[in-house]
């Protein structure tokens, strides 16, 4: 199932069925990706450039982004 998290300049799309829970996103950018928070993705927590870098590094491809 896909979940969409819209920020001011970027939207992050997360596919929970694809995710392998490697936690690279949480370790790389905890201000945006925080599994203890609801919602767990906050696209306003960092610049779009930094979020794009973390999303591109997702090993499972569970994260995608759309720039506004």
Protein Blocks (a to p, Z undefined) as FASTA:
>chain_A
ZZddddfkbccdddfklpgolommmmmmmmlmcckbccfbdfklpcfklmmmmmmmpmnl
paccddZZ
